[in-house]
Structures are given as structure tokens and as C-alpha cells.
């Protein structure tokens, strides 16, 4: 997984903001800093859940795409149980391609 794979998720303005000289950690830090500067203090209670959702959904979608929708292989790549993957697919509203 490369920064370019998820740049549109991490950056509100899409891939144009992506700088090739930044590492993945720096991209994440920049995105978190940007969000923290723009949100009201009252909304910080769900930051952990919000950021995990922003990363988890595209990660699962990309892995499922790479495995041709094979959930057993996708779960193995992710290092999680197939039932856990299925639960997250439902919770995150990921549409499975047939």
C-alpha cells in the first residue's frame, strides 16, 4: 500500500496535495493536523473512530479489489479473521463487486 493509493482519502483536495517527498507517516500527520485545526473542540470525542474509518474502508476496498473479492484471501492478507472482515464490510457499508 503506497501513499498514492489513498491520497484522495487523506487529502480533502485529492491527489494534487500529495507531495512525493513526503513519507506515509508525514502524510498522515499532515492530514490529522489539518483536521484538528479545523474542527470544534466538542467534536474531538470521536476522532479515533473517524480516522480509523477513513483509513480502514479504503484499505479493505483495495485489498478486496486486489483479491478479486475473495474474502478468505483478503482476510489472510489483512491478518484478520474472515468473520471479522465480513462484519467490517457490513459496518462500513462496503459494496462487494460480483
C-alpha positions as CSV (number, residue, x, y, z in Angstrom):
1,X,0.0,0.0,0.0
2,X,1.5,3.3,-1.1
3,X,0.6,6.9,-0.1
4,X,-0.7,7.4,-3.7
5,X,-3.2,4.6,-3.2
6,X,-5.0,6.5,-0.5
7,X,-4.1,10.2,-1.2
8,X,-7.7,11.1,-2.1
9,X,-8.9,9.8,1.3
10,X,-6.2,11.5,3.3
11,X,-6.4,14.8,1.5
12,X,-9.7,16.8,1.1
13,X,-8.5,18.2,-2.2
14,X,-7.3,14.9,-3.6
15,X,-4.0,13.8,-5.1
16,X,-2.9,17.3,-6.0
17,X,-1.9,17.9,-2.4
18,X,0.3,14.7,-2.3
19,X,4.0,15.5,-2.3
20,X,6.2,12.7,-3.5
21,X,9.0,13.7,-1.0
22,X,6.7,13.1,2.0
23,X,6.6,9.7,3.6
24,X,3.4,7.9,4.6
25,X,3.8,9.0,8.3
26,X,4.2,12.6,7.3
27,X,1.1,12.5,5.1
28,X,-0.9,11.1,7.9
29,X,0.4,13.7,10.4
30,X,-0.3,16.5,8.0
31,X,-3.9,15.3,7.4
32,X,-4.5,14.9,11.2
33,X,-3.1,18.3,11.9
34,X,-5.3,19.8,9.2
35,X,-8.4,18.3,10.7
36,X,-7.5,19.2,14.2
37,X,-7.1,22.8,13.2
38,X,-10.5,22.9,11.5
39,X,-12.7,21.1,14.0
40,X,-14.5,22.4,17.1
41,X,-13.2,21.0,20.4
42,X,-16.6,19.5,21.0
43,X,-16.2,17.2,18.0
44,X,-12.9,15.6,19.1
45,X,-14.6,12.8,21.1
46,X,-14.8,10.6,18.0
47,X,-11.5,11.4,16.4
48,X,-10.1,7.8,16.8
49,X,-13.2,6.3,15.3
50,X,-13.3,8.8,12.5
51,X,-9.7,8.4,11.4
52,X,-9.8,4.7,11.6
53,X,-12.9,4.7,9.4
54,X,-11.2,6.9,6.9
55,X,-8.3,4.6,6.6
56,X,-10.0,1.2,7.1
57,X,-12.7,1.5,4.5
58,X,-10.4,2.2,1.6
59,X,-7.9,-0.3,2.8
60,X,-10.5,-3.0,2.9
61,X,-11.8,-1.9,-0.5
62,X,-8.4,-2.0,-2.1
63,X,-7.5,-5.4,-0.6
64,X,-10.8,-6.9,-1.7
65,X,-10.2,-5.5,-5.2
66,X,-6.7,-6.9,-5.3
67,X,-8.1,-10.4,-4.3
68,X,-10.9,-10.2,-6.8
69,X,-13.4,-10.0,-3.9
70,X,-12.2,-13.2,-2.3
71,X,-12.9,-12.6,1.4
72,X,-10.8,-15.5,2.6
73,X,-7.7,-14.3,0.8
74,X,-8.4,-10.7,1.8
75,X,-8.7,-11.6,5.4
76,X,-5.5,-13.6,5.2
77,X,-3.7,-10.6,3.6
78,X,-5.0,-8.3,6.4
79,X,-4.2,-10.7,9.1
80,X,-7.7,-10.8,10.4
81,X,-10.4,-13.5,10.7
82,X,-12.8,-13.8,7.7
83,X,-15.8,-13.2,10.0
84,X,-14.2,-10.0,11.3
85,X,-13.7,-8.9,7.7
86,X,-17.3,-9.7,6.9
87,X,-18.5,-7.7,9.9
88,X,-16.4,-4.7,9.0
89,X,-17.6,-4.9,5.3
90,X,-21.2,-4.6,6.6
91,X,-20.5,-1.9,9.2
92,X,-18.6,0.2,6.8
93,X,-21.1,-0.2,4.0
94,X,-18.6,-1.6,1.5
95,X,-20.3,-2.9,-1.7
96,X,-18.9,-6.2,-2.9
97,X,-18.3,-6.5,-6.6
98,X,-19.5,-9.6,-8.2
